[in-house]
Amino acid sequence: MVRILIVDDHPKMLRTVRQLLQEEQGWEICGEARNGEESVSKAIELKPDIIIMDLSTPKLTGVQAARIISEKEPSARMILFTVRDVDQQLVGEAQSAGIRAVINKSAHNLLVCAVRVLLQGEMGTFFALT
């Protein structure tokens, strides 16, 4: 069973992501967090296989939270999910924080594919989808 933690402060986006991922057999949503601090504590507690992290979360940004999670749970596979344009600066920040993929929310239909790639990929795999 693949365990997934979803982090987003917008209830509608949480529902959308949950619906997309729940359709996949063998995947379960093990938790949800609405801010960066909560994402850190849930990642440590739940030890998910995949974390889908919104960039703009309260208390800690997705990148700040990812940095902490990477230190405490180095095997965490994180996807940064954002409405912001995916540029070189964001990609660099994401990679340095231990994030393995960046996806623009307008491409949310590619989220399932991104999770599959991370589940099958090498630890060094990184990609951006816009």
PyMOL commands that set and color helices and strands:
alter all, ss='L'
color gray80, all
select helices_A, chain A and resi 11-22+36-46+62-72+88-96+105-120
alter helices_A, ss='H'
color red, helices_A
select strands_A, chain A and resi 2-7+27-33+50-54+77-82+99-104+127-129
alter strands_A, ss='S'
color yellow, strands_A
deselect
rebuild
show_as cartoon
